[in-house]
């Protein structure tokens, strides 16, 4: 017969299910609990003190292709309607 006590780390649910369960315990609206960002486009803004150096890294090492330059920064288009905006910021890395 299965034991009714669980040891730490014995939860066999996938990580998103465990997070969903925790969120529902805090009174969150259940319709947003499961896979909220799983299929959503993500748009990170990445600050850089040296945009030219950062561009070199993202284009040569990561393989991103610049789509458009805007206000001293650059937009990289990714999959699933996602994109990245790399921009100049004196406070980057602080």
C-alpha positions as CSV (number, residue, x, y, z in Angstrom):
1,X,0.0,0.0,0.0
2,X,1.3,3.5,-0.8
3,X,2.6,5.5,2.1
4,X,0.6,8.6,3.1
5,X,3.7,10.5,4.0
6,X,5.8,12.2,1.4
7,X,9.5,12.8,1.6
8,X,11.0,16.1,0.4
9,X,11.4,16.1,-3.3
10,X,9.1,13.1,-3.8
11,X,6.4,15.1,-5.6
12,X,6.2,13.5,-9.1
13,X,4.3,16.4,-10.7
14,X,6.0,18.4,-13.4
15,X,7.4,21.8,-12.2
16,X,4.6,23.9,-13.8
17,X,2.0,21.7,-11.9
18,X,3.8,22.2,-8.6
19,X,3.9,26.0,-9.2
20,X,0.3,26.0,-10.3
21,X,-0.7,24.2,-7.1
22,X,1.2,26.7,-4.9
23,X,-0.4,29.6,-6.7
24,X,-3.9,28.2,-6.3
25,X,-3.2,27.8,-2.6
26,X,-2.5,31.6,-2.4
27,X,-6.0,32.4,-3.9
28,X,-4.9,33.1,-7.4
29,X,-7.5,32.8,-10.2
30,X,-7.3,29.2,-11.3
31,X,-7.8,29.9,-15.0
32,X,-4.2,31.4,-15.1
33,X,-2.6,28.7,-13.0
34,X,-1.6,26.1,-15.6
35,X,1.0,27.0,-18.3
36,X,0.5,30.7,-18.0
37,X,3.7,31.5,-20.0
38,X,4.1,28.1,-21.6
39,X,3.0,29.3,-25.1
40,X,3.1,33.1,-24.6
41,X,5.6,35.2,-26.6
42,X,8.3,36.6,-24.3
43,X,9.9,40.0,-24.9
44,X,13.0,40.6,-22.7
45,X,14.7,44.0,-22.6
46,X,18.4,43.5,-22.1
47,X,20.4,46.5,-20.9
48,X,24.0,46.9,-21.9
49,X,26.7,49.5,-21.0
50,X,28.5,48.7,-24.3
51,X,25.9,47.9,-27.0
52,X,28.5,47.2,-29.6
53,X,30.2,44.6,-27.5
54,X,26.9,43.1,-26.5
55,X,25.7,43.0,-30.1
56,X,28.9,41.2,-31.1
57,X,28.2,38.5,-28.4
58,X,24.5,38.0,-29.2
59,X,25.1,38.0,-33.0
60,X,28.4,36.0,-33.2
61,X,28.1,33.6,-30.1
62,X,24.3,33.2,-29.7
63,X,23.5,33.5,-33.4
64,X,20.8,36.2,-33.2
65,X,20.1,38.2,-36.3
66,X,19.3,41.9,-35.9
67,X,15.9,42.9,-37.3
68,X,15.9,46.6,-36.6
69,X,17.9,49.3,-34.9
70,X,15.8,51.6,-32.6
71,X,17.0,54.5,-30.4
72,X,20.6,53.2,-30.2
73,X,19.5,49.7,-29.4
74,X,18.7,46.7,-31.6
75,X,15.7,44.3,-31.9
76,X,16.3,40.6,-32.5
77,X,13.3,38.6,-33.7
78,X,12.9,35.1,-32.1
79,X,10.4,32.3,-32.6
80,X,6.7,32.3,-31.5
81,X,6.2,36.1,-32.0
82,X,9.0,36.7,-29.4
83,X,11.7,39.3,-29.7
84,X,14.6,40.7,-27.7
85,X,15.5,44.4,-27.3
86,X,19.1,45.2,-26.5
87,X,19.6,48.8,-25.4
88,X,22.1,51.2,-23.9
89,X,21.9,51.7,-20.2
90,X,24.5,53.2,-17.9
91,X,23.1,51.1,-15.0
92,X,23.4,47.7,-16.7
93,X,25.1,45.1,-14.6
94,X,24.8,47.0,-11.3
